[in-house]
Amino acid sequence: MKKFITNMVALSSLMLAVQQFNAQKVVVNREVETQNDGKMLLGNQLKEQFLKAPYADWYTKEHDEYAIDQKAISELRKAKINTYSIMVFMGTWCEDSHRDFPRLMKILEELKYPDNKLTIIAVNRKKESPSGEESLHNIQKVPTIIVQRYGKEIGRIIEMPTTGYIERDLVEILKKDDTSVIREIFKK
């Protein structure tokens, strides 16, 4: 029995060491210098990073000038968007991201959307990030805004909102969700 306990403790210690080794540290707010684009954000970002130079030049202007569709905001509140997770893939070098990312942030601020449900991943011109999450989500164009519930994607906005307004596209995504995700979970 003593040998069994000793072996279990040794095995547990080994497993813990392997877990520690495999746990990757996520670097947040990584900034790189490139020859063609100058400073560029890469990987997981916090929204405050966009208030710093040189990103604030485009971020602040677009954020402050954007007129939100309040009817869509009201519908997003009714649909409880704050219970969904949002993942955004964007490029600090990309004009579409310069336009739509600050608009999305203004919409989320208006909704008092929880920061811990938002993931911002900046990619390079090849649409790559250090963690490789873009390949898990098949990112071809930026910005791409992915809405998830219970860890499952329910919709995305790719490059430009189809309605012309991010908040209206988000309403359409949430309308499609209703109970379909719950039904799928209980199928398994």
N, C-alpha and C positions, 0 to 999 in steps of 0.2 A: 504494500500500500504506500509506503514511504517513497519508493522508487517511482510509483505512478504519479504521486503529487509533485515530486521533483521534476519529472518529465513534463507534466502539465504546466508548471511554472516556467520551465525553460521554453516550452512551445509558445506560451502566452507572451513571454518577453520577446521572443523572435518575431512573432506576429506584430506586436506593437512597434518594434523597430522597423519592420518592413512598411507598416502603415505610415510611420513618421517620414521614412525615406521617400515614399511615393507621394506624400502630400505636397503639392506644389504651392509655393507662395505666389499669390496674385499681386503683381505690381500695378499700382494704381497711379494715374496721371503721368504716364511715361511720355516724355517729349524727346524727339530725335531731330537731328539737323540733317537735312538732305541737300544735295547739290542743286537740284532743279527747283525744289519747292521751299527751301529754307526750313524754318521750324515746322514740325508736324507732330500732332498727337498720335499716339499709337497704343492700342489696347484699351483696357478698362479705364474709364474716365469718370470723374465727378463733375457735376454741372458747373461748379465754381471755377473749374479750370478754364472755361470759355470766357470768363470775365477778365482774364489776363491777356496782355499783349503777346503775340500779334492777333489772337483770335477775337478779342473784344472788338476790334475794328469792324468786322462784319457781323458778329453775333449781336452786339448791343443795338446797332442800328435796326436790323431786321426784327429783333425781339420787341423793341419799343414801338416801332411803326406798324406792326401787324394788328389789324382790327379783327378781333375774335367774333365768330358767329355765336351770339349768346343763346339762340334757340338750340343750336347743336350742343352747347355746353349744358343746358338744362336737360336735354335728352341723355347726355352722357352721365349726368348725376343720377337720373332715374334708373339708368341701366347699371348703376353701381360700378363704374369703370375702375374705381379705386380698389376693387376686389380682384382685378386682373393684373397680370405682370406685363410690363412692356420692355422690349429689348430693341435698342436702336443701333444699327450699324451705320456709321457715317465716316466721311473723310474731311479733314480740315483743309484739304486741297481742292475740294469738290464744290462747284457753284450751286448745284442742287442742294447739297448739305448746308451751304451757307444760307440758303433761302429757307428751307423747311425745318432744319434742326432748331433754330431759335424760335420759330413759330410753334413747334411742338412743345418746347420748354415753356413758352408763355401759356399755352393751353393747359399744360399740366399744373402750372402754378395757379392758374385760375380755378382749377378743380381741387386744389390742395392735395394733389396726388402724392402718395408717400414715396419718399426717396428710396426706401429699401425695396420697392417693387419695380424700380427703374434700373436697367442696365444699359450703359452707354459704352459702345465699343468703337474706337476709332481704327480705321484700316488705312493701309498705304494704297498707292495707285494700282497695285495688283489685287486689291481687295483682300489683303491678308492682315491678320493681327498676330501678336506673339503667342496667344493661347490657342489659335487655330479654330476658335468658335465659329468663324464664318463658314468653314467647311461643314460643320454640323448642321448649319441652317441654310446651306446652299445659297450663299449670298453672291449674286452676280452684279448687282447695281447698288449704288448708294445715293441717297439714304434709303435704308430699308427699315421699316418700323414693324416689329412683330408683336402681336397681342397674344398672350397665353393665359390659359386658365387651367389650374391643376397640372401645370407642367406641360400642357399640350397646346400647340399652336392652333388658334382659331381663325387667324387672318393676318394679312400683312399689307402694308402700303409700300410699293416699290417705286423708288425714284421720285415720282410725283403723285399727289393724290388724284384719283380719277374724277372726283367732284370739283377739284380745284381748291378744296379746303380740307386740311388734315382732320379737323374735328368732325366734319360731315362723313368722311371716310370711316373714322372710328365708330360713329353711330351705326353705319351700315354693317361693319364687322360685328358689333355687339348684337345687332338685330338678328344676324344669322346664327349667333351662338345659342340663344335661348337655353333649351335643355339638352341639346344634342350631345354636348360633352358629357353630361351626367349619364345619359343613356349609354354612351359608349363605354364609360367606366364600368357600369354594371353588367355589360355584355361579357366581360372577361371572367 
